[in-house]
Amino acid sequence: MKKKIMPLIDEKGTHVTIRDFMNIEGMGIAKASALVSAFEFVRRRIKPEGLKIKKPADILQLIQHYSDRTQEHFLSISVSSTIIPPEMLSPARKIFQSPRKLKLRPNY
C-alpha cells in the first residue's frame, strides 16, 4: 500500500482527498479519513496560510512545531517574495555537547 500512497502524496502534496485515497485498493473510508485528517493537521500546524514576515519574530510561527523536540535541529529558512517552507538541514549530533559540559579556558 505504501508504494501506492507515496506517489499520490508526491503528486498532490498535503491536498490529497478522501476520494483519492479510497481509489487505492485496500483503503477504506476509515483509513482514508484518518490520513486526510493528519494532512489537515499538518497544514494548519506547520504552514500557516497568509503569514507575512515583517520582522524576525514572525518566523516563530513557521518553526514553533520544533519546540517540543527532544533533539536540537538546524534549520534553514529562505524568505523572498513568497515564503519557502523551513527545511531541516540536519538534526544535531551527539558530537555537539552542551556548553556546560565543555571545559573551556578563558583567553586572557
Number of C-alpha atoms within 10 A of each C-alpha: 9 7 7 12 13 11 11 16 14 10 10 11 11 17 13 18 15 19 13 16 22 16 12 14 9 10 16 14 13 10 14 20 17 12 17 19 14 12 17 14 13 14 14 10 14 16 17 12 9 7 13 13 17 8 7 7 8 12 16 12 14 18 17 11 12 15 11 8 8 7 11 14 15 10 14 13 13 11 13 7 7 10 16 12 14 16 12 12 10 11 11 12 10 8 6 9 10 8 8 7 7 9 7 8 6 5 4 3
